[in-house]
Structures are given as C-alpha cells and as structure tokens.
Amino acid sequence: QVQLVESGGGSVQAGGSLELSCTASGSIYSIVAMGWYRQAPGNSRELVATIARDGRTQYTHFVKGRCTISRDAGYTVNLRLNNLKTEDTATYYCHLEYKSTRHSPEWQKWGPGTLVTVSS
C-alpha cells in the first residue's frame, strides 16, 4: 500500500510565499512522476506542476515564473509558490505516478489535500 503525506499548507498574505511538501511511502518500485494539483471551491481539479523521473518539469500557465517544483533523491516532492495571489486559494493535492514492481502497470495515488488560503 502506498501513502502520501502532505505538509506546508496554511494561511498567507498576498505577495507572500509558501512551500508544500509531499512524501510517499510504501510499496513503490519506481516513481514515474510526482506533482501538485489544486481545486478551488466550485472548480474542477487542475494541474499546478509536475516533475518526472528524469527531472523534467511542467508548470501550468498561471504559476509560471513564480513556482518551483523539486524532488529529493527519495520520495519527497516540494512545491514553492512565490508572489501568492488570492486566486491561489485552493486545496492542493499531491499526485504520484509509480510502479509497484518492475513489470507492473503504472499506478496513481492522490494525497488527502492541504488547504492554502491567501488573503488580501
């Protein structure tokens, strides 16, 4: 079984910064990609940023230039978001794509979500 533990959410003023972390544990043979999505009330879940096994990163347009995603040598992914705006208020979800064995299909796992509130 695979688990994702998220941390770093909370309240911050507009213009500030925050860093979210997510650590995966359990039956993971290899990580395909890790990333962060977010969902604001009344909206669908949307991509924020991802980082693939080879280090390639992808950012959605609304965070480009003020967001950095990184991974350590293990199973932790970090997201730093600068110059926060009130529209960044959302629940942020960690996302993992992984293989449980060398020959298994790719699986997905979502974290429970961490709330980020940006006030003006």
Secondary structure as UniProt FT lines:
FT   STRAND          2..7
FT   STRAND          10..13
FT   TURN            14..15
FT   STRAND          18..26
FT   STRAND          30..39
FT   TURN            41..42
FT   STRAND          46..52
FT   TURN            53..54
FT   STRAND          57..59
FT   TURN            61..65
FT   STRAND          67..71
FT   STRAND          76..81
FT   HELIX           86..88
FT   STRAND          90..99
FT   TURN            102..103
FT   STRAND          106..110
FT   STRAND          114..119
//
